[in-house]
Amino acid sequence: MTSSVPAVDTVTAQGGTPWAVLLDLDGTLVDTEGLWWAAESEVFAALGHVLDEAHRAVVVGGPMARSIGHLIEATGVRATLGELSAAVNSTFERLLERAGAPLMPGALRLLGDLTAHGVPTALVSASHRRTIDAMLRTLGREHFAFTLAGDEIARTKPHPDPYLLAAARLGADPAHCVVVEDTATGVASAEAAGCQVVAVPSVVPIPPAPGRTVVRSLEELTVPFLRAVNTRLH
């Protein structure tokens, strides 16, 4: 994919400092939050529990252990975290295979622009490796220097560890990394790591804050826009 934006010195930030873009997956690049909720609802329904829609705002964007742990506590279901996590992942993969990985508007265009401009880019997700690999068949693995899964790190979002590790692997200062996220959990992780955040809210609204930019869609994001987010705060 080619870009309509001239490729001019976008790999360094102000003063020559390397910069990078770190992207969340579910709800940010791929419209899968609904599929995750459908998978969780199906698994718990099979055990005799109808999930209240109010729980959706709590589990969205969180690591599997936290989401399933909350639903176990809320329903009192008699099953282990490991059993339910495996069942939800398996159900999600079945739903994903049936429906495909629906991309968020502007996702492929943004990834193509970042690649064309040579901007170091990584995918940082709380989802498990097996799930990420399934979605990369649609997104294109070639757009990322590397991808980081939630089951490949001891502490995932909302802890800062995933974004700190991603920045280190790209050789970039976290303060010069622009993170694109859709949930409060992901935003908290990125901000705790010292990154600048562009929030594209999916299920739950995210308010603007210092060091945080909120947009309505990935279609608003361009390489010059992300570069400006990086440079204006330094």
Backbone as CSV, one residue per row, in Angstrom:
resi,resn,N_x,N_y,N_z,CA_x,CA_y,CA_z,C_x,C_y,C_z
1,MET,0.844,-1.179,0.000,0.000,0.000,0.000,0.884,1.235,0.000
2,THR,0.591,2.195,-0.837,1.368,3.425,-0.888,0.666,4.501,-0.086
3,SER,1.399,5.559,0.241,0.848,6.634,1.045,0.808,7.905,0.231
4,SER,-0.195,8.725,0.479,-0.298,10.016,-0.192,0.486,11.080,0.557
5,VAL,1.063,10.729,1.697,1.804,11.682,2.514,3.287,11.549,2.215
6,PRO,3.981,12.656,1.901,5.417,12.551,1.601,6.176,11.915,2.753
7,ALA,7.084,11.005,2.434,7.861,10.323,3.466,9.078,11.172,3.807
8,VAL,8.940,12.043,4.791,10.021,12.953,5.138,10.418,12.789,6.592
9,ASP,11.613,12.295,6.867,12.225,12.260,8.195,11.227,11.987,9.305
10,THR,10.463,10.936,9.179,9.476,10.648,10.210,9.981,9.662,11.243
11,VAL,11.180,9.143,11.084,11.655,8.108,11.994,12.290,8.690,13.244
12,THR,12.602,9.985,13.236,13.151,10.624,14.418,12.238,11.717,14.904
13,ALA,12.237,11.898,16.204,11.452,12.963,16.799,12.298,14.226,16.856
14,GLN,11.771,15.244,17.483,12.476,16.499,17.600,13.840,16.265,18.257
15,GLY,14.902,16.847,17.667,16.235,16.676,18.216,16.873,15.357,17.826
16,GLY,16.256,14.611,16.900,16.853,13.378,16.424,16.577,12.168,17.288
17,THR,15.715,12.302,18.288,15.395,11.169,19.153,14.498,10.173,18.408
18,PRO,14.829,8.876,18.417,13.967,7.898,17.745,12.560,7.904,18.344
19,TRP,11.562,7.772,17.500,10.191,7.664,17.988,9.549,6.431,17.382
20,ALA,8.449,6.032,17.949,7.794,4.813,17.495,6.295,4.912,17.767
21,VAL,5.555,4.047,17.116,4.109,3.954,17.312,3.790,2.553,17.799
22,LEU,3.074,2.468,18.908,2.695,1.196,19.517,1.176,1.090,19.467
23,LEU,0.688,0.006,18.913,-0.744,-0.135,18.651,-1.359,-1.292,19.418
24,ASP,-2.501,-1.027,20.029,-3.320,-2.081,20.612,-4.011,-2.833,19.470
25,LEU,-4.604,-3.973,19.778,-5.258,-4.794,18.754,-6.780,-4.771,18.863
26,ASP,-7.315,-5.480,19.865,-8.777,-5.621,19.987,-9.444,-4.276,20.256
27,GLY,-10.399,-3.933,19.404,-11.136,-2.689,19.579,-10.427,-1.486,19.012
28,THR,-9.122,-1.625,18.716,-8.352,-0.526,18.146,-8.145,-0.738,16.652
29,LEU,-7.485,-1.828,16.289,-7.283,-2.156,14.884,-8.356,-3.113,14.356
30,VAL,-8.825,-3.980,15.225,-9.797,-5.001,14.833,-11.037,-4.876,15.706
31,ASP,-12.197,-4.904,15.082,-13.464,-4.693,15.792,-13.936,-6.011,16.414
32,THR,-13.202,-6.436,17.460,-13.471,-7.750,18.051,-14.054,-7.694,19.456
33,GLU,-14.235,-6.496,20.017,-14.767,-6.439,21.387,-16.129,-7.125,21.466
34,GLY,-16.947,-6.977,20.429,-18.244,-7.647,20.406,-18.113,-9.153,20.352
35,LEU,-17.095,-9.640,19.612,-16.866,-11.079,19.527,-16.409,-11.652,20.866
36,TRP,-15.549,-10.905,21.579,-15.110,-11.364,22.898,-16.302,-11.470,23.853
37,TRP,-17.167,-10.462,23.835,-18.338,-10.493,24.713,-19.271,-11.645,24.331
38,ALA,-19.426,-11.880,23.029,-20.269,-12.990,22.574,-19.681,-14.321,23.034
39,ALA,-18.346,-14.451,22.982,-17.700,-15.689,23.423,-17.888,-15.893,24.920
40,GLU,-17.680,-14.842,25.697,-17.862,-14.940,27.153,-19.310,-15.269,27.483
41,SER,-20.233,-14.618,26.795,-21.657,-14.856,27.052,-22.043,-16.296,26.728
42,GLU,-21.515,-16.828,25.631,-21.837,-18.197,25.224,-21.307,-19.209,26.230
43,VAL,-20.082,-19.011,26.685,-19.479,-19.944,27.638,-20.238,-19.943,28.955
44,PHE,-20.557,-18.762,29.463,-21.265,-18.695,30.746,-22.718,-19.165,30.607
45,ALA,-23.339,-18.922,29.445,-24.707,-19.400,29.232,-24.755,-20.922,29.263
46,ALA,-23.722,-21.558,28.717,-23.670,-23.022,28.719,-23.574,-23.577,30.136
47,LEU,-23.121,-22.724,31.069,-23.024,-23.133,32.475,-24.206,-22.621,33.298
48,GLY,-25.197,-22.063,32.601,-26.421,-21.643,33.269,-26.433,-20.225,33.779
49,HIS,-25.559,-19.373,33.245,-25.489,-17.990,33.712,-25.605,-17.022,32.540
50,VAL,-26.615,-16.158,32.605,-26.786,-15.122,31.587,-26.049,-13.870,32.067
51,LEU,-25.084,-13.423,31.292,-24.279,-12.271,31.703,-25.049,-10.970,31.530
52,ASP,-25.039,-10.168,32.574,-25.660,-8.845,32.519,-24.788,-7.943,31.652
53,GLU,-25.420,-7.164,30.786,-24.696,-6.260,29.887,-23.821,-5.276,30.656
54,ALA,-24.170,-5.001,31.910,-23.388,-4.057,32.710,-21.954,-4.532,32.914
55,HIS,-21.734,-5.859,32.862,-20.383,-6.386,33.069,-19.474,-6.110,31.873
56,ARG,-20.062,-5.810,30.736,-19.270,-5.620,29.523,-18.289,-4.466,29.666
57,ALA,-18.740,-3.371,30.277,-17.869,-2.208,30.454,-16.710,-2.510,31.397
58,VAL,-16.891,-3.496,32.278,-15.847,-3.848,33.240,-14.772,-4.712,32.587
59,VAL,-15.179,-5.663,31.742,-14.230,-6.627,31.196,-13.571,-6.166,29.911
60,VAL,-14.124,-5.136,29.245,-13.588,-4.712,27.953,-12.141,-4.243,28.098
61,GLY,-11.305,-4.730,27.192,-9.921,-4.279,27.141,-8.999,-4.853,28.191
62,GLY,-9.525,-5.665,29.085,-8.704,-6.195,30.170,-8.050,-7.513,29.803
63,PRO,-7.031,-7.915,30.553,-6.431,-9.227,30.338,-7.436,-10.324,30.664
64,MET,-7.255,-11.474,30.055,-8.193,-12.582,30.223,-8.405,-12.930,31.693
65,ALA,-7.333,-13.006,32.476,-7.462,-13.411,33.872,-8.347,-12.442,34.652
66,ARG,-8.180,-11.141,34.402,-8.997,-10.165,35.121,-10.443,-10.228,34.676
67,SER,-10.673,-10.331,33.366,-12.040,-10.350,32.842,-12.805,-11.576,33.324
68,ILE,-12.196,-12.745,33.166,-12.867,-13.974,33.578,-12.998,-14.020,35.102
69,GLY,-11.976,-13.534,35.801,-12.058,-13.487,37.261,-13.234,-12.654,37.732
70,HIS,-13.455,-11.520,37.084,-14.599,-10.675,37.443,-15.910,-11.405,37.185
71,LEU,-16.020,-12.086,36.052,-17.260,-12.774,35.713,-17.513,-13.971,36.629
72,ILE,-16.453,-14.646,37.070,-16.611,-15.735,38.037,-17.180,-15.190,39.339
73,GLU,-16.615,-14.084,39.792,-17.082,-13.475,41.042,-18.518,-12.979,40.914
74,ALA,-18.840,-12.407,39.758,-20.176,-11.839,39.557,-21.263,-12.908,39.452
75,THR,-20.921,-14.061,38.859,-21.930,-15.099,38.624,-21.889,-16.229,39.643
76,GLY,-20.736,-16.425,40.296,-20.597,-17.553,41.206,-20.495,-18.881,40.493
77,VAL,-20.116,-18.866,39.224,-20.029,-20.093,38.440,-18.998,-21.042,39.065
78,ARG,-19.296,-22.335,39.016,-18.413,-23.340,39.610,-17.494,-23.901,38.508
79,ALA,-16.465,-23.130,38.191,-15.450,-23.544,37.223,-14.193,-22.748,37.521
80,THR,-13.047,-23.258,37.113,-11.792,-22.579,37.420,-11.483,-21.516,36.371
81,LEU,-10.604,-20.605,36.753,-10.160,-19.569,35.835,-9.531,-20.183,34.590
82,GLY,-8.705,-21.208,34.775,-8.056,-21.859,33.644,-9.050,-22.506,32.698
83,GLU,-10.044,-23.198,33.258,-11.059,-23.865,32.428,-11.849,-22.851,31.613
84,LEU,-12.268,-21.778,32.274,-13.088,-20.779,31.596,-12.281,-19.988,30.573
85,SER,-11.027,-19.677,30.887,-10.178,-18.950,29.943,-9.987,-19.759,28.665
86,ALA,-9.724,-21.060,28.827,-9.546,-21.925,27.661,-10.828,-21.999,26.836
87,ALA,-11.966,-22.088,27.520,-13.243,-22.182,26.819,-13.563,-20.893,26.066
88,VAL,-13.285,-19.749,26.706,-13.570,-18.462,26.054,-12.659,-18.266,24.847
89,ASN,-11.373,-18.580,24.996,-10.448,-18.455,23.868,-10.855,-19.349,22.704
90,SER,-11.238,-20.577,23.013,-11.651,-21.508,21.972,-12.918,-21.025,21.270
91,THR,-13.878,-20.527,22.054,-15.129,-20.020,21.476,-14.875,-18.788,20.633
92,PHE,-14.005,-17.893,21.126,-13.665,-16.693,20.363,-13.049,-17.062,19.018
93,GLU,-12.114,-18.014,19.025,-11.462,-18.420,17.786,-12.461,-19.011,16.803
94,ARG,-13.448,-19.755,17.322,-14.488,-20.306,16.444,-15.322,-19.190,15.833
95,LEU,-15.707,-18.211,16.656,-16.491,-17.076,16.152,-15.676,-16.249,15.166
96,LEU,-14.385,-16.100,15.458,-13.505,-15.333,14.575,-13.361,-16.028,13.225
97,GLU,-13.218,-17.347,13.242,-13.086,-18.098,11.992,-14.351,-17.971,11.156
98,ARG,-15.492,-17.918,11.831,-16.767,-17.824,11.123,-16.990,-16.412,10.567
99,ALA,-16.666,-15.390,11.375,-16.973,-14.012,10.990,-15.795,-13.295,10.345
100,GLY,-14.592,-13.847,10.491,-13.407,-13.138,10.035,-13.010,-12.086,11.060
101,ALA,-11.903,-11.414,10.799,-11.426,-10.358,11.693,-11.868,-9.022,11.122
102,PRO,-12.992,-8.488,11.597,-13.494,-7.219,11.043,-12.590,-6.061,11.434
103,LEU,-12.029,-5.383,10.458,-11.092,-4.301,10.725,-11.817,-3.004,11.051
104,MET,-11.211,-2.220,11.922,-11.755,-0.905,12.224,-11.520,0.006,11.019
105,PRO,-12.435,0.954,10.759,-12.248,1.868,9.629,-10.914,2.604,9.728
106,GLY,-10.171,2.578,8.650,-8.895,3.277,8.607,-7.711,2.461,9.063
107,ALA,-7.925,1.228,9.551,-6.828,0.448,10.127,-5.758,0.103,9.095
108,LEU,-6.158,-0.483,7.970,-5.167,-0.890,6.973,-4.480,0.316,6.341
109,ARG,-5.210,1.395,6.138,-4.605,2.592,5.567,-3.549,3.151,6.508
110,LEU,-3.851,3.200,7.822,-2.888,3.694,8.803,-1.651,2.805,8.847
111,LEU,-1.846,1.496,8.891,-0.709,0.578,8.926,0.146,0.718,7.674
112,GLY,-0.505,0.876,6.536,0.230,1.067,5.294,1.044,2.345,5.304
113,ASP,0.482,3.416,5.849,1.205,4.686,5.932,2.418,4.571,6.849
114,LEU,2.238,3.939,8.003,3.352,3.777,8.938,4.478,2.963,8.296
115,THR,4.103,1.914,7.577,5.097,1.085,6.903,5.808,1.875,5.806
116,ALA,5.044,2.614,5.009,5.624,3.375,3.902,6.592,4.438,4.392
117,HIS,6.330,5.006,5.561,7.189,6.048,6.110,8.337,5.487,6.953
118,GLY,8.366,4.180,7.129,9.449,3.574,7.903,9.379,3.865,9.390
119,VAL,8.172,4.127,9.908,8.026,4.403,11.337,8.066,3.080,12.107
120,PRO,8.966,2.923,13.069,8.981,1.694,13.878,7.634,1.489,14.562
121,THR,7.047,0.344,14.331,5.687,0.080,14.799,5.608,-1.303,15.423
122,ALA,4.942,-1.403,16.579,4.761,-2.699,17.243,3.304,-2.864,17.654
123,LEU,2.887,-4.093,17.719,1.547,-4.439,18.186,1.662,-4.926,19.623
124,VAL,0.906,-4.304,20.530,0.988,-4.628,21.961,-0.424,-4.973,22.441
125,SER,-0.661,-6.242,22.704,-2.011,-6.708,23.016,-2.049,-7.530,24.298
126,ALA,-3.202,-7.497,24.967,-3.421,-8.363,26.128,-3.942,-9.731,25.713
127,SER,-4.269,-9.887,24.424,-4.752,-11.179,23.931,-3.617,-12.187,23.868
128,HIS,-3.971,-13.466,23.822,-2.977,-14.529,23.779,-2.377,-14.661,22.383
129,ARG,-1.158,-15.223,22.321,-0.431,-15.352,21.062,-1.253,-16.049,19.985
130,ARG,-1.913,-17.138,20.341,-2.672,-17.888,19.344,-3.756,-17.024,18.706
131,THR,-4.403,-16.185,19.520,-5.460,-15.309,19.022,-4.878,-14.213,18.137
132,ILE,-3.767,-13.620,18.575,-3.127,-12.563,17.788,-2.720,-13.095,16.420
133,ASP,-2.112,-14.270,16.381,-1.650,-14.834,15.115,-2.808,-15.048,14.140
134,ALA,-3.969,-15.419,14.671,-5.137,-15.602,13.805,-5.550,-14.277,13.168
135,MET,-5.489,-13.189,13.942,-5.904,-11.884,13.410,-4.845,-11.255,12.517
136,LEU,-3.582,-11.629,12.720,-2.515,-11.089,11.875,-2.643,-11.555,10.434
137,ARG,-3.356,-12.638,10.208,-3.562,-13.088,8.826,-4.352,-12.060,8.037
138,THR,-5.182,-11.286,8.731,-5.945,-10.220,8.075,-5.188,-8.895,8.103
139,LEU,-4.588,-8.584,9.243,-3.904,-7.297,9.403,-2.608,-7.210,8.601
140,GLY,-1.880,-8.304,8.531,-0.593,-8.293,7.850,0.554,-8.160,8.829
141,ARG,1.249,-9.253,9.064,2.365,-9.279,10.007,3.490,-8.344,9.581
142,GLU,3.563,-8.061,8.275,4.671,-7.260,7.749,4.637,-5.804,8.212
143,HIS,3.514,-5.367,8.774,3.401,-3.977,9.218,4.051,-3.741,10.585
144,PHE,4.468,-4.793,11.262,4.967,-4.654,12.630,6.395,-5.166,12.760
145,ALA,7.204,-4.398,13.483,8.555,-4.862,13.794,8.482,-6.112,14.658
146,PHE,7.512,-6.160,15.542,7.231,-7.344,16.351,5.861,-7.189,16.975
147,THR,5.337,-8.285,17.514,4.058,-8.252,18.215,4.257,-8.858,19.601
148,LEU,3.555,-8.302,20.586,3.686,-8.759,21.968,2.316,-9.193,22.472
149,ALA,2.229,-10.433,22.949,0.970,-10.998,23.426,0.893,-10.958,24.946
150,GLY,-0.332,-10.981,25.455,-0.545,-10.909,26.896,-0.003,-12.100,27.652
151,ASP,0.077,-13.263,26.990,0.589,-14.453,27.668,2.098,-14.610,27.498
152,GLU,2.760,-13.566,26.996,4.215,-13.598,26.839,4.925,-12.672,27.825
153,ILE,4.171,-12.157,28.779,4.725,-11.222,29.755,4.061,-11.493,31.101
154,ALA,4.807,-11.346,32.180,4.273,-11.693,33.505,3.113,-10.791,33.902
155,ARG,3.241,-9.496,33.624,2.180,-8.551,33.987,1.765,-7.787,32.731
156,THR,0.516,-7.952,32.344,0.025,-7.261,31.161,-0.776,-6.031,31.568
157,LYS,-1.468,-5.428,30.627,-2.250,-4.226,30.898,-3.239,-4.488,32.043
158,PRO,-3.438,-3.546,32.962,-3.083,-2.123,32.953,-1.689,-1.796,33.485
159,HIS,-0.872,-2.804,33.788,0.501,-2.531,34.211,1.278,-1.907,33.049
160,PRO,2.300,-1.136,33.333,3.073,-0.489,32.260,4.011,-1.427,31.516
161,ASP,4.226,-2.636,32.048,5.248,-3.545,31.524,5.182,-3.770,30.006
162,PRO,3.983,-4.014,29.418,3.972,-4.289,27.975,4.530,-3.139,27.139
163,TYR,4.171,-1.922,27.498,4.642,-0.791,26.699,6.099,-0.446,26.999
164,LEU,6.540,-0.679,28.216,7.954,-0.483,28.524,8.812,-1.476,27.739
165,LEU,8.361,-2.725,27.680,9.099,-3.744,26.946,9.100,-3.443,25.450
166,ALA,7.952,-3.031,24.922,7.858,-2.729,23.491,8.784,-1.579,23.118
167,ALA,8.796,-0.516,23.934,9.675,0.620,23.662,11.137,0.179,23.687
168,ALA,11.489,-0.629,24.677,12.876,-1.095,24.794,13.280,-1.928,23.590
169,ARG,12.399,-2.793,23.127,12.717,-3.643,21.982,12.887,-2.835,20.707
170,LEU,12.218,-1.680,20.618,12.356,-0.810,19.449,13.493,0.190,19.620
171,GLY,14.112,0.210,20.805,15.183,1.154,21.058,14.710,2.584,21.180
172,ALA,13.469,2.770,21.628,12.879,4.104,21.732,12.601,4.450,23.192
173,ASP,12.734,5.717,23.520,12.341,6.215,24.837,10.818,6.149,24.922
174,PRO,10.237,5.576,25.993,8.776,5.546,26.103,8.125,6.919,25.919
175,ALA,8.825,7.966,26.344,8.276,9.315,26.203,8.144,9.734,24.748
176,HIS,8.847,9.044,23.852,8.754,9.335,22.421,8.000,8.241,21.672
177,CYS,7.220,7.461,22.415,6.346,6.466,21.803,4.907,6.973,21.850
178,VAL,4.245,6.929,20.720,2.827,7.281,20.658,2.031,5.983,20.647
179,VAL,1.184,5.807,21.640,0.371,4.600,21.775,-1.049,4.884,21.314
180,VAL,-1.606,3.981,20.532,-3.001,4.090,20.092,-3.790,3.002,20.799
181,GLU,-4.770,3.408,21.597,-5.548,2.495,22.446,-7.029,2.846,22.389
182,ASP,-7.878,1.866,22.767,-9.324,2.109,22.737,-10.006,1.988,24.090
183,THR,-9.304,1.515,25.120,-9.944,1.302,26.422,-9.179,2.005,27.534
184,ALA,-9.873,2.216,28.652,-9.239,2.842,29.814,-8.101,1.974,30.346
185,THR,-8.257,0.658,30.258,-7.209,-0.255,30.716,-5.933,-0.060,29.914
186,GLY,-6.062,-0.011,28.602,-4.909,0.182,27.746,-4.282,1.549,27.912
187,VAL,-5.124,2.565,28.034,-4.638,3.930,28.245,-3.844,4.005,29.546
188,ALA,-4.362,3.388,30.605,-3.665,3.386,31.901,-2.296,2.735,31.782
189,SER,-2.208,1.632,31.040,-0.940,0.942,30.838,0.062,1.833,30.128
190,ALA,-0.373,2.449,29.045,0.515,3.298,28.250,0.969,4.524,29.021
191,GLU,0.053,5.142,29.742,0.402,6.356,30.480,1.310,6.029,31.660
192,ALA,1.101,4.880,32.282,1.979,4.476,33.375,3.401,4.220,32.871
193,ALA,3.516,3.837,31.595,4.831,3.607,31.000,5.493,4.909,30.556
194,GLY,4.745,6.011,30.614,5.295,7.300,30.214,5.133,7.619,28.744
195,CYS,4.275,6.871,28.057,4.039,7.104,26.632,2.977,8.184,26.426
196,GLN,2.972,8.730,25.232,1.898,9.631,24.833,0.783,8.790,24.223
197,VAL,-0.455,9.169,24.463,-1.575,8.307,24.080,-2.533,9.021,23.142
198,VAL,-2.915,8.305,22.092,-4.049,8.693,21.268,-5.139,7.659,21.534
199,ALA,-6.223,8.091,22.138,-7.329,7.190,22.469,-8.398,7.255,21.386
200,VAL,-8.829,6.074,20.955,-9.933,5.946,19.995,-10.983,5.085,20.688
201,PRO,-11.825,5.664,21.544,-12.725,4.870,22.393,-13.620,3.938,21.585
202,SER,-13.781,2.711,22.095,-14.660,1.748,21.428,-15.963,1.586,22.190
203,VAL,-15.936,0.842,23.297,-17.166,0.557,24.051,-17.453,1.617,25.110
204,VAL,-16.422,2.062,25.822,-16.578,2.995,26.935,-15.867,4.313,26.604
205,PRO,-16.508,5.473,26.845,-15.871,6.764,26.552,-14.580,6.952,27.341
206,ILE,-13.632,7.673,26.750,-12.368,8.022,27.395,-12.213,9.534,27.308
207,PRO,-12.102,10.229,28.436,-12.014,11.688,28.396,-10.613,12.152,28.013
208,PRO,-10.486,13.357,27.449,-9.155,13.920,27.207,-8.448,14.169,28.533
209,ALA,-7.127,14.225,28.489,-6.319,14.482,29.679,-4.959,14.983,29.218
210,PRO,-4.180,15.566,30.115,-2.832,16.006,29.736,-2.013,14.850,29.169
211,GLY,-1.382,15.067,28.023,-0.598,14.025,27.385,-1.430,12.999,26.649
212,ARG,-2.738,13.226,26.545,-3.647,12.281,25.899,-4.488,13.013,24.859
213,THR,-4.578,12.432,23.674,-5.407,12.969,22.601,-6.527,11.984,22.336
214,VAL,-7.749,12.464,22.222,-8.886,11.591,21.954,-9.457,11.906,20.578
215,VAL,-9.593,10.870,19.741,-10.178,11.029,18.411,-11.339,10.049,18.273
216,ARG,-12.130,10.243,17.240,-13.309,9.394,17.057,-13.028,8.137,16.251
217,SER,-12.004,8.175,15.397,-11.762,7.057,14.493,-10.303,7.040,14.054
218,LEU,-9.829,5.855,13.678,-8.495,5.743,13.101,-8.378,6.535,11.810
219,GLU,-9.502,6.822,11.188,-9.484,7.581,9.940,-8.942,8.992,10.148
220,GLU,-8.920,9.462,11.389,-8.366,10.782,11.689,-6.855,10.749,11.839
221,LEU,-6.278,9.561,11.916,-4.857,9.436,12.205,-4.030,9.312,10.927
222,THR,-2.990,10.125,10.851,-2.007,10.068,9.779,-0.624,10.089,10.412
223,VAL,0.395,9.813,9.626,1.752,9.873,10.162,2.090,11.285,10.636
224,PRO,1.801,12.345,9.860,2.064,13.695,10.372,1.303,14.004,11.661
225,PHE,0.071,13.504,11.794,-0.715,13.723,13.010,-0.015,13.082,14.201
226,LEU,0.406,11.827,14.048,1.057,11.120,15.148,2.417,11.742,15.468
227,ARG,3.116,12.181,14.441,4.394,12.850,14.666,4.188,14.140,15.451
228,ALA,3.110,14.869,15.134,2.818,16.113,15.851,2.486,15.836,17.310
229,VAL,1.761,14.747,17.578,1.472,14.364,18.963,2.777,14.140,19.708
230,ASN,3.711,13.483,19.055,5.008,13.195,19.681,5.817,14.467,19.932
231,THR,5.897,15.340,18.945,6.807,16.470,19.055,6.252,17.632,19.878
232,ARG,4.939,17.798,19.908,4.413,18.981,20.588,4.532,18.891,22.100
233,LEU,4.789,17.694,22.625,4.888,17.535,24.068,6.341,17.491,24.540
234,HIS,7.280,17.800,23.629,8.694,17.737,23.995,9.379,19.063,23.668
